[in-house]
Amino acid sequence: MWTYTQPQTGDRLHAYDIDFTTTPDYYKGDPDGGYRAYVFTDYLTSSEIVRLRNQIEREVRESLCIPFNQSRAALRFEHSMGQGLPDFILKVSDKSRRVV
């Protein structure tokens, strides 16, 4: 664990040392509890930080009419073995020719 202390106020932020190559948690995942915080302060626990962040995001999105990002199934393609790129990745400026 490490601690950052803000020089002017003395406020402290504590963080657990996480190896993200083995811990598959991401910042701002599922808005309904799909992620965890690995930081805390002298006054807020990790779970309180997550709860407050979720609350603020929901209120701001509601006020500004911004929907949550909708996820969709991933599209798989393989170009390293010479199979080329799918057409939706290539920019087409003229129907008779492609521009990469």
PyMOL commands that place a pseudoatom at each C-alpha (Angstrom):
pseudoatom trace, name=CA, resn=MET, resi=1, chain=A, elem=C, hetatm=0, pos=[0.000, 0.000, 0.000]
pseudoatom trace, name=CA, resn=TRP, resi=2, chain=A, elem=C, hetatm=0, pos=[1.151, 3.537, -0.655]
pseudoatom trace, name=CA, resn=THR, resi=3, chain=A, elem=C, hetatm=0, pos=[-0.081, 6.899, 0.623]
pseudoatom trace, name=CA, resn=TYR, resi=4, chain=A, elem=C, hetatm=0, pos=[-0.168, 10.233, -1.175]
pseudoatom trace, name=CA, resn=THR, resi=5, chain=A, elem=C, hetatm=0, pos=[-0.321, 13.288, 1.095]
pseudoatom trace, name=CA, resn=GLN, resi=6, chain=A, elem=C, hetatm=0, pos=[-1.491, 16.567, -0.402]
pseudoatom trace, name=CA, resn=PRO, resi=7, chain=A, elem=C, hetatm=0, pos=[1.219, 19.060, 0.615]
pseudoatom trace, name=CA, resn=GLN, resi=8, chain=A, elem=C, hetatm=0, pos=[-1.018, 22.069, 1.377]
pseudoatom trace, name=CA, resn=THR, resi=9, chain=A, elem=C, hetatm=0, pos=[-3.923, 20.399, 3.194]
pseudoatom trace, name=CA, resn=GLY, resi=10, chain=A, elem=C, hetatm=0, pos=[-2.352, 17.239, 4.550]
pseudoatom trace, name=CA, resn=ASP, resi=11, chain=A, elem=C, hetatm=0, pos=[-5.248, 15.183, 3.126]
pseudoatom trace, name=CA, resn=ARG, resi=12, chain=A, elem=C, hetatm=0, pos=[-4.184, 11.595, 2.458]
pseudoatom trace, name=CA, resn=LEU, resi=13, chain=A, elem=C, hetatm=0, pos=[-5.166, 9.120, -0.235]
pseudoatom trace, name=CA, resn=HIS, resi=14, chain=A, elem=C, hetatm=0, pos=[-4.220, 5.522, 0.421]
pseudoatom trace, name=CA, resn=ALA, resi=15, chain=A, elem=C, hetatm=0, pos=[-4.006, 2.948, -2.376]
pseudoatom trace, name=CA, resn=TYR, resi=16, chain=A, elem=C, hetatm=0, pos=[-3.527, -0.776, -2.388]
pseudoatom trace, name=CA, resn=ASP, resi=17, chain=A, elem=C, hetatm=0, pos=[-0.766, -2.036, -4.659]
pseudoatom trace, name=CA, resn=ILE, resi=18, chain=A, elem=C, hetatm=0, pos=[-2.675, -4.012, -7.296]
pseudoatom trace, name=CA, resn=ASP, resi=19, chain=A, elem=C, hetatm=0, pos=[-1.174, -6.121, -10.071]
pseudoatom trace, name=CA, resn=PHE, resi=20, chain=A, elem=C, hetatm=0, pos=[-3.670, -5.518, -12.877]
pseudoatom trace, name=CA, resn=THR, resi=21, chain=A, elem=C, hetatm=0, pos=[-2.117, -8.301, -14.940]
pseudoatom trace, name=CA, resn=THR, resi=22, chain=A, elem=C, hetatm=0, pos=[-3.626, -10.764, -12.461]
pseudoatom trace, name=CA, resn=THR, resi=23, chain=A, elem=C, hetatm=0, pos=[-6.547, -8.754, -11.033]
pseudoatom trace, name=CA, resn=PRO, resi=24, chain=A, elem=C, hetatm=0, pos=[-9.067, -8.072, -13.824]
pseudoatom trace, name=CA, resn=ASP, resi=25, chain=A, elem=C, hetatm=0, pos=[-10.801, -5.073, -12.251]
pseudoatom trace, name=CA, resn=TYR, resi=26, chain=A, elem=C, hetatm=0, pos=[-11.200, -1.869, -14.177]
pseudoatom trace, name=CA, resn=TYR, resi=27, chain=A, elem=C, hetatm=0, pos=[-11.997, 1.704, -13.267]
pseudoatom trace, name=CA, resn=LYS, resi=28, chain=A, elem=C, hetatm=0, pos=[-15.592, 2.650, -14.079]
pseudoatom trace, name=CA, resn=GLY, resi=29, chain=A, elem=C, hetatm=0, pos=[-16.945, -0.705, -15.046]
pseudoatom trace, name=CA, resn=ASP, resi=30, chain=A, elem=C, hetatm=0, pos=[-20.579, -1.690, -14.755]
pseudoatom trace, name=CA, resn=PRO, resi=31, chain=A, elem=C, hetatm=0, pos=[-22.496, 1.213, -13.160]
pseudoatom trace, name=CA, resn=ASP, resi=32, chain=A, elem=C, hetatm=0, pos=[-24.461, -1.307, -11.098]
pseudoatom trace, name=CA, resn=GLY, resi=33, chain=A, elem=C, hetatm=0, pos=[-21.624, -2.575, -8.930]
pseudoatom trace, name=CA, resn=GLY, resi=34, chain=A, elem=C, hetatm=0, pos=[-19.311, -3.992, -11.560]
pseudoatom trace, name=CA, resn=TYR, resi=35, chain=A, elem=C, hetatm=0, pos=[-16.088, -2.545, -10.174]
pseudoatom trace, name=CA, resn=ARG, resi=36, chain=A, elem=C, hetatm=0, pos=[-14.208, -1.892, -6.972]
pseudoatom trace, name=CA, resn=ALA, resi=37, chain=A, elem=C, hetatm=0, pos=[-12.034, 0.967, -5.776]
pseudoatom trace, name=CA, resn=TYR, resi=38, chain=A, elem=C, hetatm=0, pos=[-8.577, 0.212, -4.487]
pseudoatom trace, name=CA, resn=VAL, resi=39, chain=A, elem=C, hetatm=0, pos=[-8.173, 3.596, -2.812]
pseudoatom trace, name=CA, resn=PHE, resi=40, chain=A, elem=C, hetatm=0, pos=[-9.518, 5.074, 0.404]
pseudoatom trace, name=CA, resn=THR, resi=41, chain=A, elem=C, hetatm=0, pos=[-9.004, 8.151, 2.566]
pseudoatom trace, name=CA, resn=ASP, resi=42, chain=A, elem=C, hetatm=0, pos=[-8.861, 8.775, 6.281]
pseudoatom trace, name=CA, resn=TYR, resi=43, chain=A, elem=C, hetatm=0, pos=[-12.598, 9.570, 6.093]
pseudoatom trace, name=CA, resn=LEU, resi=44, chain=A, elem=C, hetatm=0, pos=[-14.029, 7.417, 3.257]
pseudoatom trace, name=CA, resn=THR, resi=45, chain=A, elem=C, hetatm=0, pos=[-13.762, 3.671, 2.726]
pseudoatom trace, name=CA, resn=SER, resi=46, chain=A, elem=C, hetatm=0, pos=[-13.303, 2.145, -0.720]
pseudoatom trace, name=CA, resn=SER, resi=47, chain=A, elem=C, hetatm=0, pos=[-16.950, 1.101, -0.861]
pseudoatom trace, name=CA, resn=GLU, resi=48, chain=A, elem=C, hetatm=0, pos=[-18.122, 4.596, 0.145]
pseudoatom trace, name=CA, resn=ILE, resi=49, chain=A, elem=C, hetatm=0, pos=[-16.039, 6.120, -2.653]
pseudoatom trace, name=CA, resn=VAL, resi=50, chain=A, elem=C, hetatm=0, pos=[-17.624, 3.739, -5.184]
pseudoatom trace, name=CA, resn=ARG, resi=51, chain=A, elem=C, hetatm=0, pos=[-21.132, 4.439, -3.875]
pseudoatom trace, name=CA, resn=LEU, resi=52, chain=A, elem=C, hetatm=0, pos=[-20.629, 8.222, -4.008]
pseudoatom trace, name=CA, resn=ARG, resi=53, chain=A, elem=C, hetatm=0, pos=[-19.068, 8.103, -7.485]
pseudoatom trace, name=CA, resn=ASN, resi=54, chain=A, elem=C, hetatm=0, pos=[-22.026, 6.054, -8.769]
pseudoatom trace, name=CA, resn=GLN, resi=55, chain=A, elem=C, hetatm=0, pos=[-24.489, 8.497, -7.201]
pseudoatom trace, name=CA, resn=ILE, resi=56, chain=A, elem=C, hetatm=0, pos=[-22.784, 11.527, -8.745]
pseudoatom trace, name=CA, resn=GLU, resi=57, chain=A, elem=C, hetatm=0, pos=[-22.566, 9.915, -12.179]
pseudoatom trace, name=CA, resn=ARG, resi=58, chain=A, elem=C, hetatm=0, pos=[-26.250, 8.933, -12.147]
pseudoatom trace, name=CA, resn=GLU, resi=59, chain=A, elem=C, hetatm=0, pos=[-27.333, 12.436, -11.070]
pseudoatom trace, name=CA, resn=VAL, resi=60, chain=A, elem=C, hetatm=0, pos=[-25.178, 14.187, -13.679]
pseudoatom trace, name=CA, resn=ARG, resi=61, chain=A, elem=C, hetatm=0, pos=[-26.271, 11.853, -16.491]
pseudoatom trace, name=CA, resn=GLU, resi=62, chain=A, elem=C, hetatm=0, pos=[-29.920, 12.333, -15.529]
pseudoatom trace, name=CA, resn=SER, resi=63, chain=A, elem=C, hetatm=0, pos=[-29.584, 16.135, -15.371]
pseudoatom trace, name=CA, resn=LEU, resi=64, chain=A, elem=C, hetatm=0, pos=[-27.780, 16.327, -18.720]
pseudoatom trace, name=CA, resn=CYS, resi=65, chain=A, elem=C, hetatm=0, pos=[-29.818, 13.554, -20.393]
pseudoatom trace, name=CA, resn=ILE, resi=66, chain=A, elem=C, hetatm=0, pos=[-26.710, 11.488, -21.109]
pseudoatom trace, name=CA, resn=PRO, resi=67, chain=A, elem=C, hetatm=0, pos=[-27.449, 7.756, -21.316]
pseudoatom trace, name=CA, resn=PHE, resi=68, chain=A, elem=C, hetatm=0, pos=[-25.068, 5.179, -19.954]
pseudoatom trace, name=CA, resn=ASN, resi=69, chain=A, elem=C, hetatm=0, pos=[-22.933, 3.573, -22.645]
pseudoatom trace, name=CA, resn=GLN, resi=70, chain=A, elem=C, hetatm=0, pos=[-24.670, 0.533, -24.047]
pseudoatom trace, name=CA, resn=SER, resi=71, chain=A, elem=C, hetatm=0, pos=[-22.427, -2.443, -24.516]
pseudoatom trace, name=CA, resn=ARG, resi=72, chain=A, elem=C, hetatm=0, pos=[-22.720, -4.900, -27.366]
pseudoatom trace, name=CA, resn=ALA, resi=73, chain=A, elem=C, hetatm=0, pos=[-21.179, -8.196, -28.270]
pseudoatom trace, name=CA, resn=ALA, resi=74, chain=A, elem=C, hetatm=0, pos=[-17.603, -8.015, -29.495]
pseudoatom trace, name=CA, resn=LEU, resi=75, chain=A, elem=C, hetatm=0, pos=[-16.820, -8.653, -33.152]
pseudoatom trace, name=CA, resn=ARG, resi=76, chain=A, elem=C, hetatm=0, pos=[-13.948, -11.018, -33.741]
pseudoatom trace, name=CA, resn=PHE, resi=77, chain=A, elem=C, hetatm=0, pos=[-11.577, -10.786, -36.673]
pseudoatom trace, name=CA, resn=GLU, resi=78, chain=A, elem=C, hetatm=0, pos=[-8.037, -11.886, -37.274]
pseudoatom trace, name=CA, resn=HIS, resi=79, chain=A, elem=C, hetatm=0, pos=[-5.675, -9.975, -39.523]
pseudoatom trace, name=CA, resn=SER, resi=80, chain=A, elem=C, hetatm=0, pos=[-2.298, -11.319, -38.421]
pseudoatom trace, name=CA, resn=MET, resi=81, chain=A, elem=C, hetatm=0, pos=[-2.713, -14.471, -40.531]
pseudoatom trace, name=CA, resn=GLY, resi=82, chain=A, elem=C, hetatm=0, pos=[-3.457, -12.638, -43.790]
pseudoatom trace, name=CA, resn=GLN, resi=83, chain=A, elem=C, hetatm=0, pos=[-7.233, -12.697, -43.492]
pseudoatom trace, name=CA, resn=GLY, resi=84, chain=A, elem=C, hetatm=0, pos=[-7.455, -8.957, -44.002]
pseudoatom trace, name=CA, resn=LEU, resi=85, chain=A, elem=C, hetatm=0, pos=[-9.573, -6.411, -42.167]
pseudoatom trace, name=CA, resn=PRO, resi=86, chain=A, elem=C, hetatm=0, pos=[-13.357, -6.374, -42.196]
pseudoatom trace, name=CA, resn=ASP, resi=87, chain=A, elem=C, hetatm=0, pos=[-14.981, -3.837, -44.525]
pseudoatom trace, name=CA, resn=PHE, resi=88, chain=A, elem=C, hetatm=0, pos=[-16.395, -1.762, -41.654]
pseudoatom trace, name=CA, resn=ILE, resi=89, chain=A, elem=C, hetatm=0, pos=[-12.857, -0.811, -40.567]
pseudoatom trace, name=CA, resn=LEU, resi=90, chain=A, elem=C, hetatm=0, pos=[-11.752, 0.504, -43.957]
pseudoatom trace, name=CA, resn=LYS, resi=91, chain=A, elem=C, hetatm=0, pos=[-12.686, 4.034, -44.951]
pseudoatom trace, name=CA, resn=VAL, resi=92, chain=A, elem=C, hetatm=0, pos=[-14.498, 4.197, -48.279]
pseudoatom trace, name=CA, resn=SER, resi=93, chain=A, elem=C, hetatm=0, pos=[-14.394, 7.569, -50.024]
pseudoatom trace, name=CA, resn=ASP, resi=94, chain=A, elem=C, hetatm=0, pos=[-15.511, 6.309, -53.441]
pseudoatom trace, name=CA, resn=LYS, resi=95, chain=A, elem=C, hetatm=0, pos=[-17.512, 3.134, -53.968]
pseudoatom trace, name=CA, resn=SER, resi=96, chain=A, elem=C, hetatm=0, pos=[-15.119, 2.065, -56.736]
pseudoatom trace, name=CA, resn=ARG, resi=97, chain=A, elem=C, hetatm=0, pos=[-11.974, 2.221, -54.587]
pseudoatom trace, name=CA, resn=ARG, resi=98, chain=A, elem=C, hetatm=0, pos=[-10.963, 1.854, -50.971]
pseudoatom trace, name=CA, resn=VAL, resi=99, chain=A, elem=C, hetatm=0, pos=[-8.751, 4.205, -49.032]
pseudoatom trace, name=CA, resn=VAL, resi=100, chain=A, elem=C, hetatm=0, pos=[-7.039, 2.803, -45.958]
for i in range(1, 100): cmd.bond("trace and resi %d" % i, "trace and resi %d" % (i + 1))
show_as sticks, trace
zoom trace
